[in-house]
Amino acid sequence: MSLFEDTYQTIEFPAEGIFRDKGSKFIAYAYPFKDEANLKDIIADLKSQHPKARHHCYAYRLSPDRSVFRVNDDGEPSGTAGRPILNVLLSMDVTNILVVVVRYFGGTLLGVPGLINAYKTATQEALANAQIVEKTVNDVYELKFDYLQMNDVMRIVKETDLGVLSQDFDTNCKITFEIRKLQVNEVIGRMEKIEGVEINYLRTI
């Protein structure tokens, strides 16, 4: 991701696609996906929905800079399932997405080219049915300040249209907010001019 690129494409909602070849059925499920910890639950849920399916192959891409990815062939010949799924995600330039393709075996072997085509096409069908959206790369910051600084802080929050994720207004106040990367220098610069404000960077989403 270049310094000035602060947007990425992903899908808004889960979507499905299906492809059939020589009796085998390939059902692709695409999910918005940000946390690898959720993978096991999603796979377990699909296995309970499709207990007679032969394979549950998947690929995912994570992070706004598209740097994290993983593929799994789940018993199919190496490189014939997870990689073709991932290649579709690469060619569509989408991230924060998981695609699982559930395969029912139809009794006829498809061969390596046939498998690659089947997993690729099922994934393309799912993405064709998905709503692809552009999102901004945002940094999350935590702001700590005294109650007396509340008006100054909230004025900047309102004027710059910051996305407040949580807030706690007590004697010592705390706000967690997300801010588009392109705006960080301007907004943080203004916040730093308020006396007694403590600013901590948390993560990028």
Accessible surface in RSA format (square Angstrom, percent):
REM  Atomic radii and reference values for relative SASA: ProtOr
REM  Chains: A
REM  Algorithm: Lee & Richards
REM  Probe-radius: 1.40
REM  Slices: 20
REM RES _ NUM      All-atoms   Total-Side   Main-Chain    Non-polar    All polar
REM                ABS   REL    ABS   REL    ABS   REL    ABS   REL    ABS   REL
RES MET A   1    96.93  50.2  23.86  15.8  73.07 174.0  31.19  26.5  65.75  87.1
RES SER A   2    68.65  58.0  52.18  69.6  16.47  37.9  52.61 112.0  16.04  22.5
RES LEU A   3   155.71  86.7 126.87  90.8  28.84  72.5 133.70  93.9  22.01  59.2
RES PHE A   4   154.91  77.5 142.45  88.2  12.46  32.4 142.45  86.4  12.46  35.7
RES GLU A   5    65.78  37.8  57.42  43.4   8.36  19.9  27.77  53.7  38.02  31.0
RES ASP A   6     6.17   4.3   4.80   4.8   1.37   3.2   1.59   3.7   4.57   4.6
RES THR A   7    30.81  21.9  30.32  30.7   0.49   1.2  12.20  16.4  18.61  28.1
RES TYR A   8     5.95   2.8   3.80   2.2   2.15   5.6   2.17   1.6   3.78   4.7
RES GLN A   9    63.19  35.3  62.96  46.0   0.23   0.5  10.80  23.0  52.39  39.7
RES THR A  10     6.52   4.6   6.52   6.6   0.00   0.0   5.63   7.6   0.89   1.4
RES ILE A  11     1.40   0.8   0.00   0.0   1.40   3.4   0.00   0.0   1.40   3.8
RES GLU A  12    64.04  36.8  50.23  38.0  13.82  32.9   8.31  16.1  55.73  45.5
RES PHE A  13   120.14  60.1 119.43  74.0   0.71   1.8 119.43  72.4   0.71   2.0
RES PRO A  14    88.85  64.8  69.06  63.0  19.79  71.9  69.32  57.2  19.53 121.4
RES ALA A  15    11.70  10.8   2.43   3.7   9.27  21.1  10.70  15.1   1.00   2.6
RES GLU A  16   100.25  57.6  92.14  69.7   8.12  19.3  25.81  49.9  74.44  60.8
RES GLY A  17     5.57   6.9   0.00   N/A   5.57   6.9   5.52  15.1   0.05   0.1
RES ILE A  18    72.87  41.5  61.68  46.0  11.19  27.0  61.68  44.4  11.19  30.4
RES PHE A  19    44.50  22.3  40.82  25.3   3.68   9.6  44.50  27.0   0.00   0.0
RES ARG A  20   154.10  64.7 133.35  68.0  20.76  49.4  55.26  75.5  98.85  59.9
RES ASP A  21    39.05  27.4  33.67  33.5   5.38  12.7   7.48  17.6  31.57  31.5
RES LYS A  22   128.71  62.8  98.81  60.6  29.90  71.2  72.66  65.4  56.05  59.7
RES GLY A  23    63.79  78.7   0.00   N/A  63.79  78.7  34.13  93.7  29.66  66.4
RES SER A  24     0.36   0.3   0.00   0.0   0.36   0.8   0.00   0.0   0.36   0.5
RES LYS A  25    65.09  31.8  65.09  39.9   0.00   0.0  17.53  15.8  47.56  50.7
RES PHE A  26     0.00   0.0   0.00   0.0   0.00   0.0   0.00   0.0   0.00   0.0
RES ILE A  27    17.16   9.8  17.16  12.8   0.00   0.0  17.16  12.4   0.00   0.0
RES ALA A  28     0.00   0.0   0.00   0.0   0.00   0.0   0.00   0.0   0.00   0.0
RES TYR A  29    22.87  10.7  22.87  13.0   0.00   0.0  13.46  10.1   9.41  11.6
RES ALA A  30     0.29   0.3   0.00   0.0   0.29   0.7   0.00   0.0   0.29   0.8
RES TYR A  31    37.68  17.6  37.68  21.4   0.00   0.0  32.02  24.1   5.66   7.0
RES PRO A  32    54.72  39.9  37.16  33.9  17.56  63.8  37.67  31.1  17.05 106.0
RES PHE A  33     5.76   2.9   2.05   1.3   3.71   9.7   4.31   2.6   1.45   4.1
RES LYS A  34   124.17  60.6  96.18  59.0  27.99  66.6  68.22  61.4  55.94  59.6
RES ASP A  35    71.17  49.9  68.24  67.9   2.92   6.9  20.31  47.8  50.85  50.7
RES GLU A  36    87.39  50.2  76.18  57.6  11.22  26.7  22.82  44.1  64.58  52.7
RES ALA A  37    80.32  73.8  48.51  74.9  31.80  72.3  61.47  86.6  18.84  49.9
RES ASN A  38    71.28  49.2  71.09  68.7   0.18   0.4  10.39  25.0  60.88  58.8
RES LEU A  39    13.81   7.7  13.81   9.9   0.00   0.0  13.81   9.7   0.00   0.0
RES LYS A  40   173.43  84.6 167.11 102.5   6.33  15.1 113.07 101.8  60.36  64.3
RES ASP A  41   103.52  72.5  97.53  97.1   5.99  14.2  27.93  65.7  75.60  75.4
RES ILE A  42    31.99  18.2  28.75  21.4   3.23   7.8  31.89  23.0   0.10   0.3
RES ILE A  43    24.13  13.7  24.13  18.0   0.00   0.0  24.13  17.4   0.00   0.0
RES ALA A  44    60.27  55.4  49.28  76.0  10.99  25.0  54.58  76.9   5.69  15.1
RES ASP A  45    74.49  52.2  68.65  68.3   5.84  13.8  21.16  49.8  53.33  53.2
RES LEU A  46     0.35   0.2   0.35   0.3   0.00   0.0   0.35   0.2   0.00   0.0
RES LYS A  47    96.42  47.0  92.09  56.5   4.33  10.3  45.83  41.2  50.59  53.9
RES SER A  48    82.41  69.6  52.51  70.1  29.90  68.9  50.92 108.4  31.49  44.1
RES GLN A  49    98.59  55.1  68.96  50.4  29.63  70.6  35.91  76.4  62.68  47.5
RES HIS A  50    21.05  11.5  20.80  14.5   0.25   0.6  18.54  19.1   2.51   2.9
RES PRO A  51   106.84  77.9  72.90  66.5  33.94 123.4  78.50  64.8  28.35 176.2
RES LYS A  52   182.39  89.0 154.80  95.0  27.59  65.7 104.87  94.4  77.52  82.6
RES ALA A  53    14.01  12.9   0.00   0.0  14.01  31.9   0.00   0.0  14.01  37.1
RES ARG A  54   139.10  58.4 115.46  58.9  23.63  56.3  34.73  47.5 104.37  63.3
RES HIS A  55    21.46  11.7  21.46  14.9   0.00   0.0  14.44  14.9   7.02   8.2
RES HIS A  56    14.16   7.7  10.80   7.5   3.36   8.6   8.04   8.3   6.11   7.1
RES CYS A  57     0.00   0.0   0.00   0.0   0.00   0.0   0.00   0.0   0.00   0.0
RES TYR A  58    13.32   6.2  13.32   7.6   0.00   0.0   9.12   6.9   4.20   5.2
RES ALA A  59     0.00   0.0   0.00   0.0   0.00   0.0   0.00   0.0   0.00   0.0
RES TYR A  60     0.96   0.5   0.96   0.5   0.00   0.0   0.15   0.1   0.81   1.0
RES ARG A  61    15.59   6.5  15.59   7.9   0.00   0.0   0.00   0.0  15.59   9.5
RES LEU A  62    12.51   7.0  12.51   8.9   0.00   0.0  12.51   8.8   0.00   0.0
RES SER A  63    31.15  26.3  23.46  31.3   7.69  17.7  29.78  63.4   1.36   1.9
RES PRO A  64    15.46  11.3  15.46  14.1   0.00   0.0  15.46  12.8   0.00   0.0
RES ASP A  65    63.62  44.6  50.59  50.4  13.03  30.8  11.26  26.5  52.36  52.2
RES ARG A  66    36.98  15.5  27.83  14.2   9.15  21.8  19.35  26.4  17.63  10.7
RES SER A  67    71.89  60.8  43.73  58.4  28.16  64.9  41.58  88.5  30.32  42.5
RES VAL A  68    60.59  39.9  57.40  52.0   3.19   7.7  60.59  52.6   0.00   0.0
RES PHE A  69   105.96  53.0  84.70  52.5  21.26  55.3  84.70  51.4  21.26  60.8
RES ARG A  70   114.88  48.2 110.81  56.5   4.06   9.7  35.28  48.2  79.60  48.2
RES VAL A  71    52.02  34.2  35.03  31.7  16.98  40.9  35.03  30.4  16.98  46.1
RES ASN A  72    48.76  33.6  43.82  42.4   4.93  11.9   5.80  14.0  42.95  41.5
RES ASP A  73    30.13  21.1  24.46  24.3   5.67  13.4   8.40  19.8  21.73  21.7
RES ASP A  74    52.43  36.7  38.12  37.9  14.31  33.8  10.51  24.7  41.93  41.8
RES GLY A  75    73.09  90.1   0.00   N/A  73.09  90.1  36.17  99.3  36.92  82.7
RES GLU A  76    14.21   8.2   5.26   4.0   8.95  21.3   0.12   0.2  14.09  11.5
RES PRO A  77    66.70  48.6  54.13  49.3  12.57  45.7  66.50  54.9   0.20   1.2
RES SER A  78   108.83  92.0  78.57 104.9  30.26  69.7  45.49  96.9  63.34  88.7
RES GLY A  79    32.70  40.3   0.00   N/A  32.70  40.3  24.78  68.0   7.92  17.7
RES THR A  80     1.68   1.2   1.68   1.7   0.00   0.0   1.68   2.3   0.00   0.0
RES ALA A  81     0.00   0.0   0.00   0.0   0.00   0.0   0.00   0.0   0.00   0.0
RES GLY A  82     0.00   0.0   0.00   N/A   0.00   0.0   0.00   0.0   0.00   0.0
RES ARG A  83   100.45  42.2 100.18  51.1   0.27   0.6  33.83  46.2  66.62  40.4
RES PRO A  84     5.29   3.9   2.71   2.5   2.58   9.4   5.29   4.4   0.00   0.0
RES ILE A  85     0.00   0.0   0.00   0.0   0.00   0.0   0.00   0.0   0.00   0.0
RES LEU A  86     1.36   0.8   1.36   1.0   0.00   0.0   1.36   1.0   0.00   0.0
RES ASN A  87    68.18  47.0  63.70  61.6   4.48  10.8  21.75  52.3  46.43  44.9
RES VAL A  88     4.54   3.0   3.50   3.2   1.04   2.5   4.54   3.9   0.00   0.0
RES LEU A  89     0.00   0.0   0.00   0.0   0.00   0.0   0.00   0.0   0.00   0.0
RES LEU A  90    78.29  43.6  63.10  45.1  15.18  38.2  63.62  44.7  14.67  39.5
RES SER A  91    93.17  78.7  52.57  70.2  40.61  93.5  53.59 114.1  39.58  55.4
RES MET A  92    73.22  37.9  61.53  40.7  11.69  27.8  32.32  27.5  40.90  54.2
RES ASP A  93    59.23  41.5  59.18  58.9   0.05   0.1  21.53  50.7  37.71  37.6
RES VAL A  94     0.00   0.0   0.00   0.0   0.00   0.0   0.00   0.0   0.00   0.0
RES THR A  95     0.55   0.4   0.55   0.6   0.00   0.0   0.55   0.7   0.00   0.0
RES ASN A  96     7.94   5.5   7.57   7.3   0.37   0.9   2.41   5.8   5.52   5.3
RES ILE A  97     0.00   0.0   0.00   0.0   0.00   0.0   0.00   0.0   0.00   0.0
RES LEU A  98     0.00   0.0   0.00   0.0   0.00   0.0   0.00   0.0   0.00   0.0
RES VAL A  99     0.00   0.0   0.00   0.0   0.00   0.0   0.00   0.0   0.00   0.0
RES VAL A 100     0.00   0.0   0.00   0.0   0.00   0.0   0.00   0.0   0.00   0.0
RES VAL A 101     0.00   0.0   0.00   0.0   0.00   0.0   0.00   0.0   0.00   0.0
RES VAL A 102     0.00   0.0   0.00   0.0   0.00   0.0   0.00   0.0   0.00   0.0
RES ARG A 103     9.10   3.8   9.10   4.6   0.00   0.0   0.00   0.0   9.10   5.5
RES TYR A 104    56.82  26.5  56.57  32.2   0.24   0.6  43.19  32.5  13.63  16.8
RES PHE A 105    63.44  31.7  33.95  21.0  29.49  76.7  33.95  20.6  29.49  84.4
RES GLY A 106    35.04  43.2   0.00   N/A  35.04  43.2  10.14  27.8  24.90  55.8
RES GLY A 107    59.69  73.6   0.00   N/A  59.69  73.6  28.32  77.7  31.37  70.3
RES THR A 108    65.01  46.2  61.70  62.5   3.31   7.9  35.97  48.3  29.04  43.9
RES LEU A 109   150.32  83.7 133.99  95.9  16.33  41.0 134.13  94.2  16.19  43.6
RES LEU A 110    18.06  10.1   0.82   0.6  17.23  43.3   2.03   1.4  16.03  43.1
RES GLY A 111    39.42  48.6   0.00   N/A  39.42  48.6  36.21  99.4   3.20   7.2
RES VAL A 112    77.34  50.9  73.84  66.8   3.50   8.4  73.84  64.2   3.50   9.5
RES PRO A 113   105.20  76.7  95.25  86.8   9.95  36.2 100.57  83.0   4.63  28.8
RES GLY A 114    16.57  20.4   0.00   N/A  16.57  20.4  14.39  39.5   2.18   4.9
RES LEU A 115     9.55   5.3   9.55   6.8   0.00   0.0   9.55   6.7   0.00   0.0
RES ILE A 116    66.51  37.8  66.51  49.6   0.00   0.0  66.51  47.9   0.00   0.0
RES ASN A 117    63.94  44.1  62.46  60.4   1.48   3.6  18.76  45.2  45.18  43.7
RES ALA A 118     0.00   0.0   0.00   0.0   0.00   0.0   0.00   0.0   0.00   0.0
RES TYR A 119     0.00   0.0   0.00   0.0   0.00   0.0   0.00   0.0   0.00   0.0
RES LYS A 120    81.61  39.8  81.61  50.1   0.00   0.0  28.90  26.0  52.71  56.1
RES THR A 121    28.26  20.1  28.26  28.6   0.00   0.0  23.20  31.2   5.06   7.7
RES ALA A 122     0.00   0.0   0.00   0.0   0.00   0.0   0.00   0.0   0.00   0.0
RES THR A 123     0.00   0.0   0.00   0.0   0.00   0.0   0.00   0.0   0.00   0.0
RES GLN A 124    80.02  44.7  74.45  54.4   5.56  13.2  24.23  51.6  55.78  42.3
RES GLU A 125    75.73  43.5  75.36  57.0   0.36   0.9   5.79  11.2  69.94  57.1
RES ALA A 126     0.00   0.0   0.00   0.0   0.00   0.0   0.00   0.0   0.00   0.0
RES LEU A 127     3.12   1.7   0.32   0.2   2.80   7.0   0.32   0.2   2.80   7.5
RES ALA A 128    81.34  74.8  41.87  64.6  39.48  89.8  53.29  75.1  28.05  74.3
RES ASN A 129   100.23  69.1  67.36  65.1  32.86  79.1  21.23  51.1  78.99  76.4
RES ALA A 130    17.44  16.0   0.00   0.0  17.44  39.7   2.20   3.1  15.24  40.4
RES GLN A 131   101.83  56.9  91.41  66.8  10.42  24.8  39.32  83.7  62.50  47.4
RES ILE A 132    59.65  33.9  31.96  23.8  27.69  66.7  31.96  23.0  27.69  75.1
RES VAL A 133    28.99  19.1  24.11  21.8   4.88  11.8  28.99  25.2   0.00   0.0
RES GLU A 134   124.10  71.3  92.82  70.2  31.28  74.5  24.04  46.5 100.06  81.7
RES LYS A 135    76.23  37.2  71.31  43.8   4.92  11.7  36.55  32.9  39.68  42.3
RES THR A 136    45.33  32.2  37.29  37.8   8.04  19.2  24.95  33.5  20.38  30.8
RES VAL A 137     0.17   0.1   0.17   0.2   0.00   0.0   0.17   0.1   0.00   0.0
RES ASN A 138    23.54  16.2  23.54  22.8   0.00   0.0   0.03   0.1  23.51  22.7
RES ASP A 139     8.52   6.0   8.52   8.5   0.00   0.0   0.00   0.0   8.52   8.5
RES VAL A 140     0.00   0.0   0.00   0.0   0.00   0.0   0.00   0.0   0.00   0.0
RES TYR A 141    25.40  11.9  25.40  14.5   0.00   0.0   7.84   5.9  17.56  21.6
RES GLU A 142    28.26  16.2  28.26  21.4   0.00   0.0   0.00   0.0  28.26  23.1
RES LEU A 143     0.00   0.0   0.00   0.0   0.00   0.0   0.00   0.0   0.00   0.0
RES LYS A 144    82.78  40.4  81.96  50.3   0.82   1.9  34.24  30.8  48.54  51.7
RES PHE A 145     8.63   4.3   0.00   0.0   8.63  22.4   5.77   3.5   2.85   8.2
RES ASP A 146    59.05  41.4  55.49  55.2   3.56   8.4  22.05  51.9  37.00  36.9
RES TYR A 147   124.23  58.0 121.31  69.0   2.92   7.6  75.88  57.0  48.35  59.6
RES LEU A 148   156.01  86.9 127.47  91.2  28.54  71.7 130.91  91.9  25.10  67.5
RES GLN A 149    34.41  19.2  34.09  24.9   0.31   0.7   3.89   8.3  30.51  23.1
RES MET A 150    30.87  16.0  30.87  20.4   0.00   0.0  27.63  23.5   3.24   4.3
RES ASN A 151   113.82  78.5 108.10 104.5   5.72  13.8  22.10  53.2  91.72  88.7
RES ASP A 152    58.21  40.8  57.40  57.1   0.81   1.9   8.91  21.0  49.30  49.2
RES VAL A 153     0.00   0.0   0.00   0.0   0.00   0.0   0.00   0.0   0.00   0.0
RES MET A 154    56.93  29.5  54.10  35.8   2.83   6.7  54.44  46.3   2.49   3.3
RES ARG A 155   127.06  53.3 119.40  60.9   7.65  18.2  43.56  59.5  83.49  50.6
RES ILE A 156    11.51   6.6  11.51   8.6   0.00   0.0  11.51   8.3   0.00   0.0
RES VAL A 157    11.26   7.4  10.38   9.4   0.88   2.1  10.38   9.0   0.88   2.4
RES LYS A 158   176.93  86.3 156.67  96.1  20.26  48.2 105.77  95.2  71.15  75.8
RES GLU A 159   105.11  60.3  67.26  50.9  37.86  90.1  43.03  83.2  62.08  50.7
RES THR A 160    12.07   8.6   4.16   4.2   7.91  18.8   9.16  12.3   2.91   4.4
RES ASP A 161   129.78  90.9 109.36 108.9  20.42  48.3  30.56  71.9  99.23  99.0
RES LEU A 162    15.77   8.8   0.99   0.7  14.77  37.1   2.40   1.7  13.36  36.0
RES GLY A 163    33.11  40.8   0.00   N/A  33.11  40.8  29.34  80.5   3.77   8.4
RES VAL A 164    55.89  36.8  24.73  22.4  31.15  75.1  24.73  21.5  31.15  84.5
RES LEU A 165    80.84  45.0  46.80  33.5  34.04  85.6  50.40  35.4  30.44  81.9
RES SER A 166    62.06  52.4  53.65  71.6   8.41  19.4  46.64  99.3  15.42  21.6
RES GLN A 167   100.65  56.3  70.93  51.8  29.72  70.8  20.59  43.8  80.06  60.7
RES ASP A 168    79.25  55.5  75.48  75.1   3.78   8.9  22.25  52.4  57.00  56.9
RES PHE A 169    75.35  37.7  43.02  26.6  32.33  84.1  43.02  26.1  32.33  92.5
RES ASP A 170    92.70  64.9  86.19  85.8   6.50  15.4  20.07  47.2  72.63  72.4
RES THR A 171   101.18  72.0  94.27  95.6   6.91  16.5  70.36  94.5  30.81  46.6
RES ASN A 172   116.90  80.6 107.87 104.2   9.03  21.7  31.73  76.4  85.17  82.3
RES CYS A 173     1.37   1.0   0.00   0.0   1.37   3.2   0.03   0.1   1.34   1.4
RES LYS A 174    85.03  41.5  84.13  51.6   0.90   2.2  32.83  29.5  52.20  55.6
RES ILE A 175     0.21   0.1   0.00   0.0   0.21   0.5   0.21   0.1   0.00   0.0
RES THR A 176    17.44  12.4  17.44  17.7   0.00   0.0   9.52  12.8   7.93  12.0
RES PHE A 177     0.00   0.0   0.00   0.0   0.00   0.0   0.00   0.0   0.00   0.0
RES GLU A 178    40.21  23.1  37.54  28.4   2.67   6.4   7.47  14.5  32.74  26.7
RES ILE A 179     2.87   1.6   0.00   0.0   2.87   6.9   2.87   2.1   0.00   0.0
RES ARG A 180    85.97  36.1  82.69  42.2   3.28   7.8  20.04  27.4  65.93  40.0
RES LYS A 181    75.75  37.0  63.02  38.7  12.74  30.3  37.75  34.0  38.00  40.5
RES LEU A 182   104.44  58.2  73.61  52.7  30.82  77.5  76.83  54.0  27.61  74.3
RES GLN A 183    58.93  33.0  57.70  42.2   1.23   2.9  19.66  41.9  39.26  29.8
RES VAL A 184    19.71  13.0  19.71  17.8   0.00   0.0  19.71  17.1   0.00   0.0
RES ASN A 185   132.76  91.6 119.02 115.0  13.74  33.1  36.17  87.0  96.59  93.4
RES GLU A 186    99.52  57.1  85.02  64.3  14.50  34.5  50.79  98.2  48.73  39.8
RES VAL A 187     0.00   0.0   0.00   0.0   0.00   0.0   0.00   0.0   0.00   0.0
RES ILE A 188    19.77  11.3  19.77  14.7   0.00   0.0  19.77  14.2   0.00   0.0
RES GLY A 189    26.24  32.4   0.00   N/A  26.24  32.4  23.57  64.7   2.67   6.0
RES ARG A 190    77.74  32.6  74.26  37.9   3.48   8.3  29.57  40.4  48.17  29.2
RES MET A 191     0.00   0.0   0.00   0.0   0.00   0.0   0.00   0.0   0.00   0.0
RES GLU A 192   117.26  67.3  89.31  67.6  27.95  66.6  30.14  58.3  87.12  71.1
RES LYS A 193   176.38  86.0 140.72  86.3  35.65  84.9  96.32  86.7  80.06  85.3
RES ILE A 194    21.32  12.1  13.84  10.3   7.48  18.0  18.44  13.3   2.88   7.8
RES GLU A 195   151.98  87.3 139.79 105.8  12.19  29.0  60.13 116.3  91.85  75.0
RES GLY A 196    63.39  78.2   0.00   N/A  63.39  78.2  38.17 104.7  25.22  56.5
RES VAL A 197    24.80  16.3   0.09   0.1  24.71  59.5   0.64   0.6  24.17  65.6
RES GLU A 198    88.44  50.8  83.81  63.4   4.63  11.0  38.24  74.0  50.20  41.0
RES ILE A 199    39.40  22.4  12.04   9.0  27.36  65.9  12.04   8.7  27.36  74.2
RES ASN A 200    50.41  34.8  47.07  45.5   3.34   8.0  16.48  39.7  33.93  32.8
RES TYR A 201   115.77  54.1  89.73  51.1  26.04  67.8  74.55  56.0  41.22  50.8
RES LEU A 202    77.69  43.3  49.48  35.4  28.21  70.9  51.87  36.4  25.82  69.5
RES ARG A 203   119.24  50.1 115.85  59.1   3.39   8.1  52.40  71.6  66.84  40.5
RES THR A 204    48.86  34.8  26.99  27.4  21.87  52.1  22.18  29.8  26.68  40.3
RES ILE A 205    45.82  26.1  38.26  28.5   7.56  18.2  45.53  32.8   0.29   0.8
END  Absolute sums over single chains surface
CHAIN  1 A    10888.8       8710.0       2178.8       5619.9       5268.9
END  Absolute sums over all chains
TOTAL         10888.8       8710.0       2178.8       5619.9       5268.9
